[in-house]
Amino acid sequence: MKPSLQALKRHQAALKACRRCPDMIPPVVLGRPVLSPVISIGQAPGEKEGPAGKPFAWTAGKTLFQWFASIGVDEETYRSRVYMAAVCRCFPGKNPKGGDRVPSREEIDNCRIWMEREFHLLRPRLVIPIGKLAIAEIMHVKRLVEVVGRSFEEELFGVRTTVIPLPHPSGASTWHRTEPGKTLLAQALERIAEHPAWRETFR
């Protein structure tokens, strides 16, 4: 069954109205309602993404879109052709010890039902989880070196798909700028670029 843009827009309207998690800071941050065979999954928006009204709108986003530019896709084209999801869609707030607060298990589960619906609506053939929290939500992972640079055939929410993980493009992380992370990142991007769903999306 072909995905319906109308159904996806209805889904996003309901998601925007979600206020299930009292400690999360709205607004709900969403990508565009794109009927795409490719879904990327971020971790959670930062404090800049809410006012900007889009995921990966700040420093980490600049790095992420540089990665995709290296395989021939600029930011605007990516946003217009890939469905951008996340483990949590609201800003979790700051951690008193520094950085952003890690969402609780309950918050992640509350948001997971929205992602499940997106998988049922879109039935993606390529899934790109970005960062360890996102990767761990859809597959078993202890260390990034075990999964970045590889592709995996998985069944997610009843949908058979290919998963190609990426590290988080955070400026605070050195993982993707030092070895072996640098080489594994390049291998992951090469695998993404070669995947039929990606090539179909950006031909």
C-alpha angles and dihedrals in degrees: 000000000000116000116253122228089205091055090048092051090049089051092051092048090055091045092051089056094051115121100161096130114065094193094052118094115229152244103090106237115219140175120229120291093258123168096221138155086217125073124182119199120206126188105242134313120269124227093273096054096067095058090041091051096221139079121259092017098146141043098321088048092056089056094044093052091047087058092052091044087059088065094044105268122114124208098259093048091048093050091048096049108030125067106234112208131164141202088246125014101201129067108264093208130238127313109233088226092055139283126041122321114258109239116251123247090252092053091048091050092048090055095040092075089063092053090048089055091050091053090051091048098044104025091205121211094199126040122189112193111194117208133006096279091055093044092049091054092064105027142016113272134163100168132017092231088066095060113018111094093028135088125223133198107223141166109230121181088342094309122117108222146148117257120203110177126210128195118248111272092220117150088223092061123083093184096098093042098053134054135306088016094058093056094041091051090053090050091050092051090048090053091049092050091051097049113110093229091054093046091048091049095049104029 
